[in-house]
Structures are given as structure tokens and as C-alpha cells.
């Protein structure tokens, strides 16, 4: 038996002809919806990142199919976006042409990978039959107050000529072209993601997601419990509101700080300070929000010339602007308490502003800045109160005067969805001189992108230069009108694609609610952790909004989330053409076949962690499959000396066989592919040792070889199919159930593990002597007796002495 790329091609044709991976929507087996974050077709070939994302996760889907699930495994393309538009500027090739060509090539390569994707359910976000419903989604949010337009300060890249999200600005530069960004005030469309901030945060703990992602989202949403306090502006009919979690420090406020972008600055700046303020505002335009919030950044600011009135003591306090205050965070203004805030302290020292202590510690020797809680001093009627007591009393006192109230603040901002680009979904809004902003009627969707447009780097959407697109009739009054020239952020397209997959060809609506409520949430979602604070939050927000609008009966889109790691260059750095450390999968696939490459990715790297690439590792995987081929050739062509009855040798082989089945089932189910492959190698070693020491018991040998092939089927699908055919198995090995293991055959190496709680043995659990720590913990906690004792109790500490005892401290 020889395995090569020709073997891949043989079985890919057979699979396609027999439609083996077609989703059986009427099958009564339990549904399992598995999907990867779809890729952007920016290049003509699959790169190593695609392979590492899609190959192992496809093996997981294959494994679950063999376990008896009705696996739904679709694939599509996130096809809109700036790279295709930039490519058009460089080459003159239209974004539609380059994108569709790349999609065609990538689909072919995904098939050559041996993916189980059912292309009947594919979506491409740049096709009108998809973005029609993206526009529909916009209209539903707009009609229900969740989409709105306002003037806002945005990150502007002068090279890409478009707005950038905060996450796309790295050290003050565009992440794509490294141009220095500037701040611009533009009319922009937003989705009201803040309406769901609390729910987005509250439901995170219950999700089966990586802790790192839940932590990132928790910090990004950033809930704070505090108070809004109002400061009247002296000699102006204006008020400035601040949010604070430390109302107990209010008497220590010695100045206010506004975000330089704030419109209030224009209204309060005195004539004598106007030039300095304007100069400073221009300087701030070149800094990203991430940089401005950095604790390491030197604090700078300018006095506006205006004063506010302290709401408790009536003193006049100066109003400054400084870059460490952002318009989009909180109220865009902070009350500065330099005695009790490190940042304010540094600022006050630099500019000679007063520092008034109002919180003291228990020993009355606090060193400024003192940022902890304590008791109040120099605070009039509130002296002697603890910080917690003072918060309530001070806010209540202010509320009686109309200057304060308790509130909750979130760091999360509304989602800015406008983009000054061509290659995106047109925003379905019309501007009429008589009627104002008018939503395009749903019957007129989709608003199609015109093909014939002129691409030039002038900072405006090419759509503005298309009279065919821009000029239209107002659906309300029938008069002349203009279309919105901005297109939607591509994250809008990807915020709901998982809802379209199961009903990809529905021409009447984006999806059938009854069908989607059966198919979703997605059971297993695989993709990079870099999307934690953008795509994954946006998808959750859209799902919750559609639920509240009556289109869904669930509020979370993804039950389980798995992050794949990153394969680095052999030098340990992120792969890039400029560093010369990229790896082409095609070279290895052509030489060894796709299964060798897939198997090496799974064996050579932890799927969750990734690691540096090493060429030499793939040769060992090729030799591994050749060893199996040689074993099968020997089995099918040579006669063995056989014994009449099994003895201890068979017992040992069966122990290894059933241990391998159990271990690989555990590992693949948890995306621990490297250990799963290692287990199969151990099984092969034992199997080879057994068959070479004749005589053999034929039934045991045959069953062991069959089991090894079946275990390899999800990991090396083409190779296993060829091996299965060679030993006479019926088509297809992928329709064969995953092997069952017999616990009675695993007792060769079982131990009884005592489990202590607070020093007292409460149970004994039977485990394999070589069981990994994670598996031991799972078995301990799944014990009925232990789980009953631990119910509603908090575990403080665990100590596992391997093979000896498991200690739990409450």
C-alpha cells in the first residue's frame, strides 16, 4: 500500500461522487453544529494559518461523525474588506474579480485538504444574496433604535483613506500600512451595543469559552458601579457631568479635565487660552486611544481659562483638557483628585495644581497619593465616615440638590459601523431634502454595489463618484434623493453568518426562525483569540438583539469556543514575507500528501498553543504512515503462524488497544491532537511487536489492525480510507462507528485512588495508572459522593500526588 497525493485525489473524487459529507437535515441523530471562523480570501492560496485552523478542527468534526452525531460543518468566505480595495488601487483589478477568483482557488484547496465541508450551505458575504440580508439586519436595528447616526471623533488613516477601529491602531499607526493615524470629526453610523453591555457581561461566566477570552471581554466591557456628579460651569449656562467610583473623595477635587475632542471645550475656552487649546488639540489628533490611556505616557494638558463650581463647597476649580481623558469613555470628563489618584497626582505636580488630602488610613500616616479606602478628613460634615459610608451619604446629599445620582458605567462603546469604502455592504439609507434620513424599504433590497466605479486614493468612498449609485428617488415623497455613500464594517457581515449557513438559499428571509432555533447555538466554534474583543462581542450583541426582536429564542451564538494557537517561523517569530520565514503548505502537500501534513500539524504542535515550525518533523510523520502501510501489506500478503487460543500476549495487546481508544477519544474530544497521535504511535509499536513475535491469534491481530485504521480515520482521512479498502473493509471507513472500549480490559493497569477532603478520605476512585492529571481531576469531580460533598462549596486548594492520593481543601 502506497500513500501519496494521488491517494488524496482518488478518495476526494469518490467522496464527492458519493456525497458522503452531505448534511442529512432529516436525520434523527443528535445534531452537532461545528464551524470555524471563515477566512478572508485576500490571497490565492491557503497559508499555514488556514491549515492549522481548518485541518485539525475538520478532524474533530470527522471524529464526532464517527461517534454518531449528525454533524453540520459548513464553510464560507468573509469576502468584503479593505485589502481587495487596496489591491484594486495597485493593480487595477476590480475587487469583485480578485475576490471571486481567490474564493474559487481556496475552495479547491479546502477540498484538497480533505475537508468535510458541505458546500451546499456555503456563504460569501460579497454576494448580493447574502448582503441583502446584512442590509435587512441594519434596517431592523435602525427601526428599533439600535442603529443611529451622529458626529464622532474617529481614527483616520490617510493612506487607507478610511476610519479604523481602536483595535486596528497600533502605537498610533494603522495596523495594515503603518501610517500615522489622526483624529477626525465625521458623521458616522453606530450600532447601540451598549444597550446590551450588562447582559454581555453577566452571561460570560456560563459560557464554555477559554478563560483568557472571557477575561478580555470582561475588561473590554468594563462595568463600574459609581455615581454621576454634576459641576456647573462658572459664568455659563452649562454643566459638566463626571462619572466616578470614588464619590468619597469629592472634597479633594481641585480641577476638572475634559477630553480635548469634547464640544464643551469650544463653549468654555477663554479668548486668552484659545490658541494654546487649539494647538494642543491638533497635537492630540496623532495619538491613538490605546496610547493615550497608557500608564507609561507622560501626562500633558492645557488650561481652558474656564472654571467650574464645586457642588459641595462652592469653590471655583479650573477646567483643563488632557489627552488621558477620552470623549468616548464615560462622560468625557473626569474630576481630578490628585491626593488620591496616581495619574492626577503626577498631573498636579507637573502643573502646580493644589493637592488636598481627604482620605486617611487607620494609622493616620498615609503617603500621597493614597489610593486605598480609609476614613474621611477635611471633608466638613462627612469627616470620620468610612469611604463606603461616605459614598452613599455624599451622593444622597448631591441628589437632593440635583447634582448627583448613583449609576453604572461601562467601558464598552457603541459599535461604529461606517466605512468610507467601496468593497462592503451599502448602508440602506437615503437622504432626501424634504424627508431627511429615510430607510430603504425592505422590498427594494438589496442595494447593489455598482461594478463600474473609479478607484482613487482621495479619502472618499468610490461610491460618491458613481451617479448611477448615488442618485435615487425618495421612497416617501418621490422626490430626488441621494444614497448613503458609506458601506458597513465587514464585522457586520460576520456578526450573523452562522445564522445564515443552515438556511443559505432562503430568498424570502435571512433565515427561517424555526429551523435556526433547532440548529443553533453553534455547538463548537473554532478560531483565533485575536477576535475576542471585536467579532465575538459583535456576534453576541447581534444575537441578543435578534432575540429581543423575536427572530431567535436564544441569546448566545456559540456554546463552546476553541482557540487555535499560531505556528511561528523556524526563527520563533511570527511568519511574514519581509522576515523570509514563511512556510508554504503546498510544497509539503505535493511531496507527502495532505494527510502527512495534517498529521504533522496535529502531532508537532499543541493545537491551543502552536509553536515554531521545524521542517524535519514532517519526515518522521511520513515514516510513521509508511510503517503502518508496511504492516498492512504484510498482513494482507503473508501467512501468519496462528495459535488456537489467546494467552497473555493477546491480553496485553487488548489492554493497549482499549487504552488507546479511551485515551484518543478523550484527547480528540478536547482538541488535544498531539497526545492523540502519540497514543496511536504507542499502539502501533505494541501491535508491531505483537505480530512480529509469532504465533499470533488471528482474530486479535485483525481486530487490532482494523481498530488502528479506524482510530486514524479522522486524523488521516485519505490514508485511512485507502488502508480500510486494502484490508477488505466496506466503503467507507468514515461511516464506521468510533470503537468502543471495554473497561474490564483496562484493569491491567488500574489503581484505586483515595480522595481526601479536608484531610479525611471520603471516596476511592478507580483510574488508569498513567491517566493525565486533567483526566484524574475530571474523574474525581464526577464521582457521585465527591460531587455531593462539594456542592455549593468553594475549593481553596487541590494537591494531587500522582497515583497515591488526591487532596481537596475547602
N, C-alpha and C positions, 0 to 999 in steps of 0.2 A: 504493500500500500504506500503510494507516494502522495504527499500533500504539497500543493503549490497554489499559485494564483489561479491556475486552470481549474483546480478543485473548487475554489470560490465561485468562479463563473458558472461551472456546471450546476451547482446547487442553487445559486441565485436564480438561474433560469427556471429550474424545477419549482422552487418556492413561488416564483411569480406566476408560473403557469397553473399551479395548483391552488393559488390564493390561500396558502397556509396561514398567513398572518392577517387575514381579513377579519375585522372585528365582527363578531356574531352578536348583533344587537338583541336578538330574540333568545339568546342562550340563557338558560336559567341558572347557570353557575354564578357564584358571587362576583360582582363587578370589581375590578381594580383599575383605577384611572391613574396611569403613570405618565408623567411628561417631564421633559427637560425645558429649561428656558430656551426658547427658539433663538436661532442665530441671525446675525445681520449679514447679508450677502455682500460684504464690501470687497471681497477678493474672489478670485476664480477657483480657488482650491480650499479644501478643508485643511486647517492648520492643526498643530498638535493639541491646542486647547479644545478644538471641536472633538477630536478623537478622545481626549481624556474625559470630556463631559459626556459624550454620547455613547462611546463604546461600552464602558463598564455599566452604565445605567441601562443600556439595552440588555446586557447580560442579566441584570436584576429582573427586568421585565420578562425575559425568557424563563428565568427560574420560577417566577410567580405563575406563569402559564403552566409550567410542568407541575406546579403544586395544585393545580385545579382551578385557578381563577380565570375569569373571562377578562383578559387584560385588554384595556383600551389604551393604545400607545400611539398618539398622533405626532405629527411634526409639521412645522410651518416655518415662515420666514418673516422677521421683523424688518420689512423691506423699505420703509421710508427712512429719511435721515440725511444729515448734512454731508457725510463723506461722498455720496453719489453726486450731490450738487457741486461740491468742490472738484470732483473728478471731471464733471462737465466743463467747468471753467478752465481746467488744464488741457483737456483733450478735445473738447467739442462734442464728445459722445453724450447723448441725451441720458439723463438719469434713469428713465424708464428702460432704455435699451440696455444699458450696462447692468442694471439690477436684475432684469429678467434673464439675461444671459448667464449671470453668476448663479442665479437660482437654479437654472437648468443644470449647470455643471455640478453644483453642490448636491442636488437631488440624486444625480447619478452616483456621486461618490458616497453618499449615505447608503445607497443600495449596495454599492461595492463593499462597504463596511460590513454588510450583513445585518443591517438594522431591521427590526420587526415593525417599523412604522407603517401604518395603514394610510397610504397617500390619498385614499378616497376622502379622508377627513382633513386634508391639508388646508392651511390658510396662508395667504400672502397679503400683508397689510396694505400693500400699494395697489391692490386690485379694487376696482370700484365696488365689487360685490362684497368687499369687506369694509372699506372706509365709508361706504354709505351708512353702515350701522355705527361706525365711530362718530359720524356726524349726528346720527339719531341719538346716541348717548349724550352728546353735547347738548342737544335740544332738551332732553329730559331734565338734565341738571339745570339748564337755563330757565325752563318753565317753573321749576320748583325752588328757585332762589339759591341754587348751589353753583351757578356759573354767573359771573358778573365781570364788568369791565371798570377799571379805574386807572388813574395815573400813578405810576410807581417808579421807584428807583431800581434800575436793573443793571446787571453786569453786561457790558457790551464789548464784544470782540471786534475790533476794527478790521481784522483780516478775514475772519469768517463772516463778518457783517451780520451778526445775529446776537440775540440775547442768550446768555448762558445761565444755567442753574448754579447755585453756590457750589455744589459738589463738582462742577466742571471747571472751577477756578482753582488752580494750584499755585500757591505762593504768588498770587496776584497776576498770574498768567493763564491764558487759555490752555486747557489740558491737551488740546489737539495740535495747535500751531505755535503755542508758547508766546503769542502776542500779549503785551501788557493790556489788561482789561481796564476800562474806565466805567464810571457810573453815568447812566443816562436816565432822564425822566421821560417815560414813554407811556402812552395809553396801552394797557395790556389786559388780556383776559385771564381770569383766575377761576379755579375751582375751590369751593369752600371746604377744604379738607379739615379746617379747624373745627367744623361742626361735629366732627367725629373724634376729636382728639382724646376725650376721656375714654370712649369705648375702645379705641385703638390701643390704648394703654392698658385698660382693665382686662382685656381678653388675651393679652400676650402670655401670661403665666400658664394658661391651659393649653397652649399650642405645643405640639411635638416638633419643636424647632431647636436648632443649636443655641446654646446659651449666649454665645457671642452675638448672634443676630438679635436676640431678644434684648440684650443689653444695649446694643447700638440703637434699636428703635426706642427703648425706654428713655435713653439720653436725648435722642433726637426730638421726641415728642415733648419731653421735659416739663412735667407738671410741677407747679409750685403753688402752695397754699399761702395766701397772704392778704394784702389789702391794697385798694386803690386810694391814694391820698391826693387831694386837690390843693394846688398852690395858686392863689390869684396873682396875676402879674401887676406890679405897681404901675399906677397911672394908665392902665389899659383895660379895656373891657374884654379881657382874656383870662383863661385859666389854664394851668398846666397840670396834667394828671400823671402821677407816677405809680408804678406797682412796686411793692416791697414785701419781703417776707420778714422784715425786722422793724415793725412799727414801734417796737420798744426803744429804738434808737432815734426816734423822730426829733427829740430835742437836741440831738447832736448834729443835725443838718446845718451845714454852713454855706452850701452853694448847691445849685441845680446844674445838671449837664444835659443838654439836648443833643440829639443826633444832628450832625451837620446838614443832612438832607431835609430835615423837618421844615414844613411850610411855616411853622411858628417862628422860625429864625428870621424869615423875611419881615414878619409883622412886628418883631420886638427890637431888632438890631438898631442901635442909635446911629446917627449920621457919622459921628466921630469914629465909630468902630467898623463901619460898613466895608471899607477897603480891606482891613485885616481879616474880617469874617469871610469875604468873598475869596480872597487869596487862599485861605485855609481850606475852604470848601473845594476849590479846584485841586488842591494837593490830595485831599482825601479820595477823590474820584479814582485814583490809580491803585487803591488798596482793596484787596478782596475782604469780604466779611470775615472769613476764617482768620486772615492775618490780623484784622482789627481786634478780634476777640482774644488773640494770643496773649498769654500772661507775660511772655518774654518781651513783647513790643514796648518800646518806650512810650510813655503817656505824653500826649501833646494836646493842646486845645487853645481856644481864643475866647476872650470875654466879649459878650454881645453888647455890653453897655446897659443892659436892662436888669431889673431886679424883680424878685418875687416876694410875696408876703408870707412869712411863716404862719401856718394855720393855727398854731398853739400860742406862740409868744408874740406874734405880730412883727417880728424883726424883719428888716429888709435883707434878703440874701441874693448875691449875684447869680446871674444866669450865664453859664458858659456853653460852648459847644466843644465836643471832643470826639475823636474817631473811635474810641472804645464803646460808644453808645450807637446802637443801630436803630434805624427808623422802624424796621420790621419786627423788632423784638420788644415784647411788652408794649409800652406806650410810646417808645422812642425818647424817653426821658428818664433820668434817674436822680434820686435825691442823694447827694453826696454826704457821707458820714465819715470823715477821714480818721476819726479816733477809733473807728470800729470796722474798717474795711481797708484791706491792704492796697487795693488799686486807688481808692480815694485818698488814702494817706500819702502815697507816692505823688499823686497829682497835686495835693495841697502843699506838700513840701516844696515841690518844684516851682509853684506859682505863688507861694507865700500866703496861702489862704488859711483861715482860722481852723484850729483842731480842738474841738470841745468834747471832753470825755463825759459820757452819760451812763456807761455801764461799768460796774466794778466787780471784781471777783471776790471770793469768800474771804481772802486774806487781805483785801484792800491794798494790793500792790501790783495791780495789772499794768503791764507794759504796753504802750501804744505801738501799733494798732492792736487792740484787744478785740478779737473777732468771735469769742465764745459768748455763751449766755452768762448772766450773773444777776445782780440787783441794780436798780436804777439809782443814779446820783445826778445832781444838777438838773433835775427834771421837774422841779416845782411840786405840784400835788401828787406826782407819781413816784417821788423818791421812796426808796425802800422796797418797792414792789419787785418781785422776780420778773425776769424777762417775759415768761409765759403769761403771768398775770397782767403785766403792763400792756402786752399786745392787745388783749381784749378790751381793757379799760380805755386805752388811748383811741382805738378805732371806734368804740362806742361813743366816746366824747366827741370825736370828729363827726360821726354820723349825725349826732344831734344838731350839729352846726351846718350840716350839708357839705362837709369837706372830706368825708371818707366812708368806705364800706368794705366789708370782707369780700374777697373774691378769689377765684382760682385762675392762674395764668399758665399758658402753655408756650413752650419754645417753638413748637411746630407752627409754621406759617402756611397761609393758603397757597395752593399749587398754581404757580404762574405757567400757563399753557400756551401762550402766544409765541410764535416763532416767525421771524422775518425771512422766511424761506419759501422756496417753491415746492420742494420734494417732501410734501406732507399732506395730511388731510385738510382740505379747505374748511375754514370755520363757517358754519352755515348761518351767517348773519348778513343782513342787507341794511345799508344806510340810506334813508330817504329824507330829503329836506323837510318834507311835511310831516312824516310819521316818526322820524327818529330811527332808533335801532329797531329792526324788525327781524324776527326769527323766520328763517326759510320754512315754509310748510313742509311737513314730512312727505307729502305726495310728490314734492319736487326734488327729493333726494335720489341719487347722490348729486352734490355739486361737483362736477367733474373738473379735474385738472386739465387745462388745455395743453396739448402737446407742443404746439408751436409757440415757444417763448424765447426771449433773449436773456442769456446769462451774462451778467457783468457785475464786477465787484464794487457796487456803489452804495451798499448798505441798505437797500430796499429789496423787498420781495420781487422777483421777476414777474409775479402776477400783476403787480401795479402797472406794468408796461403792456399788459395784454388787454386791449379794448374789448376783445371778444369775451374775456372772462369778467372784467370789471363792470361793464355796463349791463344793467338789467332793469327789470320792471318791478316796482314795489308791489308785493302781493296784497297790500292793504288798500292802497289808493289807485294803483295802476300807473302812477307817475314814474318819471325817470329816477333811477337809484343806482348806487354803487355797491359792489360786494366787498366784504372784508377781505383784505389782501394778505393778512397773516394766515399761516397754517398752524395746525396743532402740533405740540410737542409729541415726539414719537412715543414717549412714555404713556400717552393717552391710548395709542393703538395697542400697546402691550398690557394695558391695565385691565383688559377684559377678554383677551384672545382665548383663554382657557374656557370661557363660556361659549365661544363660537365653535370650537373644534367638534363637539358631538353633534352639532346641527349645522355643519359648514355650508350646506347648499340650500338653506332656507331662504327663499326670495321674498317672503311675506313679512318676516320679522327677524331680529338679530338672533333669536333662539326661541325654541318652544319651552315655555316655563315648566311644564310638567316633565318633559324629558330632562331638562337641566337639573331640576330638583332631585331626579333619580340618579343622575350621573355624577353630580358634584356634592361636596367639595372634592377637589383633586386629592387622591389618596397619598401619592408620593410625588413631590416636586423637587427637581434636581437643578442646581445652578450655583453661580458664584456668589460669595458673601459680599462682593462689592456692590450688590444691588439692595443691601439691607435697608438703607435709608431713603431709597427712591422707589424703584419698581415695586418692591414688596410692600411698602406703605401705600403706594398709589393703588395697587391691586386690591388691598384690603379696604381702602376707602371706597372705591367704586363698587365693590361687592356689597358693602353695607348700605350705600346709597340706593342701589338697585333693589335691595331687600326692602328698604323702607318705602320705595315707590311701588312695591307689590309685584316685582318681577322675579324674586327669589325667596326661598324660605330658609336660607342660611346666610350667615354674616361673615364667615371666614372662608377664603377661597382654597387654602392649602392645609390639609390635615398635618402631613409630615413634610418637613423640609430637610434636604440633604445638600450640603455644600461640598463641591469637589475642590481639591487643592489645585495648585499651579505647578506645572512642570517647568523648571528653570533650565537655562542653558547649562552646558557642562561646566561653565565657569561659576555657577551658583547665582548668576544674575538673571533677571527677567529677560526672556528672549526678545531680541529686536534685530532688525536688519542692520542698523547702524553699528551694533556691537559684534555682528558677524557670528552670533551664537544660536541662530535659528536651526530647527530640525525639520526636514520635510518628511511627513509620513509616507508620501508616495514612493520614495526611494526604498524604504523598508518593506512596504506592502508589495511592491513589484518583485522584490528579491525573495521574500519569505512567505508572502501570503498574509491576508488581513488577520487571520486568527493568531498567528505568531505575534504580530504587532499588538493586537488587542490584549493577548495574554501577558505580554511583557509589561504593558502599561498597568495591568492589574497586579502583577507579581512584583514588579520592580519599585512600586510606589504605594504608599498609603493613599487611598482614594481621597481621604479627608485632608491630608497634609501636602501631597505632591512631593517635589524634591528635584534635585539636579539630574539631568539626563546623562546616561552613560551608554555609548554605543555597544560596548562589549556585552552588556547584559542580554541583549536580544538573541545573541547566538546561543546562549545557554537554554533559552526557551525553545529555539528551533531544535536543539538536540533532545530536549525533553519530549517533544512530539514525535521525533524520529524513533526514540526508544519505545514509545507506545506503538508506533507503526510496525517496528520490528517484532514486538511481542504479538501483535495481531497476525502478522504474516506467518510467524512460527506456529501460532495456534491453528491457523486455517490450512496450513500445508504440511505440518509434521504430525506424526502419530506419537502420542504420549504413552508411556508405561503407566497404566492405571491401577490403583488399588481398589479392592472391593468395598471397603468400608472406611469412613473418615476416622481420623485419630487426632492427636494433639496438634499436628501441623495445621490441619483444617480449622481447628478451634481457634488457633492464633490468627490465621488469615481472616476468619469471620469476625473476630474481635476488631482487627484493624479496619476491615471493610465497614462494619456498622458504626464504629467510632468515627470514621471519615464521613459517612453520610450525615451523622448527627452534627459533627463539627462544621462541615461545609454548609449545611442548612442554616446553622446559627450564624456563620460568618457572612454568607451572601445576603441573608436577610437584613444584615446591618451594614452592608456596603463595605465589609472588611475583606475585599477580594484578595489582597496579598496573602493573608493567612489561609484563605480557602484554597488558593492554588498550591500553597505549601503543603496543605493536608493531602491534596491529590498526589503530589510528588511522593510523600511518605507512603501512601497506599501503593503507588506503582513500585516503589522499592520492595515492599513486602510481597507484592504479587510476583515480581520478577524472581525474587529469592525463592518463593514457593514453587513456581513452575519449573525452575531450573534444577530443583532437588527432587527428581523423580524417585518413586512413582507419585502420581497425583490422583486425587479424587476428581474425576472429570466434571461432575455437576458443580462442585465448589469452584473449580477453576473457571468454568464457563460463566457462572453467575458473577464471579468477581470481575471478569473482563467486561461483561455487559454493564455491571454497576459502574465501573470506571468510565466507560464511554458515556453513560447517561449523566454521570456527575460532571463530565466535561462539556456536555451539550450546551448549557447556557454560556459557558466561558469561551469555548472554541467551537462555534456552531457548525461551520463548514467541515472542519476536521472530524467532529463527532458524527456528523451525518454520513461522511464517507466511511468512517470506521464501522458504523452501525450497518451500513449496506454490505460491507466486506464480510462481516460475521453472519450475514443472512437475516438481519433484523428487518421487519416490515417498515415501509415508509410511514411516518418519519420518526426519527428519534425524538423530535421536539413535540411529538404527540404522546410520547411515553410518560407516564406519571413519574414524578420525583420519587426515588426509592424510599422505602420505609426502613427505619432502623428498629432492631429488636433489643429492648432494654435488657433482656435476660442474657444476651450475648455480650453485653458490655460490663459484666461483673468481674471479668478477668482483672480489671484494674480499677475497681470501685473502692472507695473508702467511706467510712461513716464519720461525718464532720460534726463535732459538738458546736452548738451555738449558745453563747453566753449573752445574757442581758443584765447589765449592772453587776457582773461578777457571778451570776448564777446560771447554770446550764438549764435552758428552757426547751431545747429541742435538739434532735440529731438529724442531719440532712445527708442523704446519700449522693455523692458526687464522683465524677471521674478524677483520678489522681492527678491528671495533667490538665484539668479544666482551667481555662484562663480566669483571672480574678473577677472580671466583669460577669462571667457566666456563674461563678460561685455566688457572687452577691445577688444575682437575679434569682438563683435557686433558694437562697436563704430567705429573701424577702417574699418569695411566692409560697413559702411554707405556711399552711393554714394557721398553725399555732403561733408562729412568729408574727405574721401579719395581723393577727387578732390582738396580740400584746402591744404592737406598735401603733395601732390605730389611734389617730388624733394626738400622737406624741411626737416630740421633736428629737431627732437623733443628733447628739452633740459630737460623737466621735465613733469611728469604726477601726478595729485593728484585726487584720487577717494574718494569722501565722499559717503559711501555706501547708495544707494537708493536716494541720494539727487542730486549730480551733478558730472560731470566728467570734470576735467580741464586739458587742454593741453597747455604747454608753448613752443613757438618756439624761 
